[in-house]
Amino acid sequence: MSKVLQVQALAALIPDGASVMIGGFMGVGSPLRLIDALVARGARDLTIIANDTAHPGFAIGKLIDAGCVARVIASHIGLNPATQKAMIAGTIAVELVPQGTLAERIRAGGFGLGGVLTSTGVGTVVEEGKQVIESDGEVYLLEKPLKADFALIKAKTADYHGNLEYSLTARNFNPLMPMAAATVMAEFDHIVPLGGILPDSIVTPGVLVDYLVAKENSHG
């Protein structure tokens, strides 16, 4: 069975209330077509796990603007005043996580670890409600792993088996998230036959990718 589906069909597979990891950093490396399709279908009550919420009107910012999001787990919302306004108004719950800790929590979720010990946040508001562990005289916080129902990621190149190659800074969170999500959907710039990506260049193996977003028809 082909993994390639139209973006509208893929958006329809993501139910309201789902937890969704989205790759990218300020929209760079984000799956923009999948995001647009979620907005178009009127998704609601999503929990978004991502590095940031981008800008108003761009990438994840479109989901915020359209009222698709109930909760955000991210390291940064400073560039999106719409997210800040919604957090203050209480219409979106925001959990801010230090960036390195966020990446490690996603990695822990994907690798089946029980959590991550980090000294980041010790003695600050980040410590509130978390288990504090002392080891070899050092104090750490136990940060729980993160998993999601879906991961929406963006690659430079895919083959028809779903093997993925990333480009430059678009590697950011994209390679981490497929391991930590039950269903993985991937956008790509180019698709090639199996074997068209050098084995050493494959970062996400196709066995982790459930669906690929079909390219739109070109008329010129």
C-alpha positions in Angstrom: 0.0 0.0 0.0 1.3 3.4 -0.9 2.2 5.7 1.9 1.5 8.8 -0.3 -1.8 10.5 0.4 -3.3 13.9 -0.4 -2.7 16.4 2.4 -6.5 16.9 3.0 -6.9 13.2 3.6 -4.0 13.2 6.1 -5.4 16.2 8.0 -8.7 14.3 8.3 -6.9 11.4 10.1 -5.9 13.8 12.9 -8.9 14.0 15.3 -9.8 17.0 17.5 -8.1 16.7 20.9 -5.0 14.9 19.5 -1.5 15.6 20.6 0.7 16.6 17.7 4.4 17.1 17.5 5.4 19.6 14.8 9.0 20.0 13.6 10.7 23.2 12.8 12.1 26.3 14.4 10.3 29.6 13.8 8.7 27.9 10.9 11.9 26.8 9.3 11.6 23.1 8.6 7.9 23.0 9.5 5.3 21.0 7.4 3.5 24.1 6.1 1.0 22.2 3.9 -0.1 19.9 6.7 -0.6 22.9 9.0 -2.7 24.7 6.4 -4.8 21.5 5.9 -5.4 21.3 9.6 -6.5 24.9 9.7 -8.8 24.3 6.6 -10.5 21.4 8.2 -11.2 23.3 11.4 -9.2 21.2 13.9 -9.9 21.9 17.5 -8.4 21.3 21.0 -5.1 20.2 19.7 -2.1 19.9 22.0 0.9 21.1 20.1 4.4 20.0 21.1 7.0 22.0 19.2 10.0 24.2 19.7 7.9 27.4 19.3 4.7 28.8 17.8 6.4 30.7 15.0 4.8 34.1 14.1 1.2 35.1 13.7 0.0 34.1 10.3 2.9 31.7 9.6 3.5 28.0 10.3 2.2 27.0 13.7 1.1 30.5 14.2 -1.8 29.8 11.8 -3.0 27.1 14.1 -3.0 29.5 17.0 -4.8 32.2 14.9 -7.5 29.8 13.8 -8.3 28.6 17.3 -7.1 25.0 16.7 -5.0 24.8 19.8 -5.9 24.2 23.4 -2.4 23.5 24.8 1.2 24.3 23.8 4.3 22.6 25.1 7.2 24.7 23.7 10.4 26.4 24.6 9.6 29.7 23.1 6.5 31.8 22.4 8.3 35.2 22.4 7.9 35.9 18.7 4.1 35.2 18.7 2.1 37.8 20.5 -1.1 35.9 19.6 0.1 32.9 21.7 1.0 35.2 24.6 -2.4 36.9 24.5 -4.2 33.6 24.4 -2.1 32.3 27.4 -2.9 35.4 29.4 -6.6 35.2 28.5 -6.6 31.5 29.6 -7.8 30.2 26.2 -4.6 28.3 25.6 -2.6 26.5 28.3 1.2 26.9 27.8 3.9 24.8 29.3 7.3 26.4 28.7 10.2 24.0 28.7 13.9 25.0 28.3 14.9 24.1 24.7 17.5 21.5 25.5 15.2 19.9 28.0 12.4 19.8 25.5 14.6 18.0 22.9 15.7 15.5 25.5 12.2 14.8 26.7 11.1 14.1 23.2 14.2 11.8 22.7 13.4 10.1 26.0 9.8 9.5 24.8 11.1 8.0 21.6 13.7 5.8 23.1 11.5 4.4 25.9 13.3 6.1 28.8 11.6 7.0 32.0 12.7 10.6 31.9 15.7 12.9 31.9 17.8 14.2 34.8 18.8 17.9 34.2 20.1 20.6 36.4 18.4 23.2 34.2 15.7 24.9 36.2 16.9 23.8 39.7 16.0 26.5 42.2 13.7 28.3 39.7 10.0 28.2 38.9 10.7 25.3 36.6 11.3 23.1 39.6 7.7 23.5 40.9 5.9 20.2 41.0 8.8 18.1 39.8 10.7 15.3 41.5 14.2 16.5 42.7 16.9 13.8 42.7 20.4 14.1 44.2 23.2 12.1 42.6 26.9 12.3 43.4 26.3 15.5 45.3 24.5 17.2 42.4 20.8 18.1 42.3 18.7 17.4 39.3 15.1 17.6 38.2 13.4 14.6 36.7 11.8 15.7 33.4 9.2 13.2 32.1 9.3 11.9 28.6 7.1 13.4 25.9 5.1 11.3 23.4 2.3 12.3 20.9 -0.4 10.8 18.8 1.0 12.3 15.7 4.3 13.8 14.4 4.2 16.2 11.5 7.6 16.6 10.0 9.4 18.2 7.0 12.2 16.7 5.0 14.2 17.8 2.0 14.0 14.4 0.2 11.9 11.3 0.6 11.8 8.0 -1.2 8.6 6.0 -1.8 9.5 3.8 1.2 9.4 6.9 3.5 13.2 7.2 4.1 13.9 10.8 4.8 16.9 13.2 4.3 16.9 16.6 5.9 18.7 19.9 5.0 20.7 22.2 7.1 18.8 23.8 10.0 15.6 22.0 9.0 17.1 19.0 10.9 16.2 20.8 14.2 13.4 18.9 15.9 12.3 16.9 12.8 14.6 13.8 13.3 13.6 13.5 17.0 9.9 13.4 16.7 9.2 10.4 14.5 10.4 8.1 17.3 8.1 9.6 19.9 4.8 9.6 18.0 2.3 6.8 17.2 1.7 8.1 13.7 4.2 10.0 11.5 3.3 12.2 8.5 6.1 13.7 6.4 6.2 16.5 3.9 9.1 16.7 1.5 10.5 18.9 -1.2 11.6 16.1 -3.6 10.6 12.5 -3.9 12.9 9.9 -5.5 12.8 6.2 -6.2 14.0 3.7 -3.5 17.8 3.9 -3.5 17.8 7.6 -4.6 18.9 8.7 -1.2 22.4 7.6 -0.2 22.2 5.3 2.8 24.5 7.5 4.9 22.2 10.5 4.2 19.0 8.8 5.5 18.3 10.3 8.9 14.8 9.0 9.5 14.3 5.4 8.2 11.1 4.6 6.3 9.9 2.1 8.9 9.1 5.1 11.2 7.1 7.0 8.6 3.4 6.1 8.1 2.4 8.6 5.5 3.9 11.0 2.9 2.2 14.1 1.7 1.5 14.0 -2.0 3.0 16.8 -4.1 0.5 19.2 -5.7 0.1 19.0 -9.4 2.2 21.5 -11.3 0.7 23.5 -14.2 3.6 25.4 -15.4 
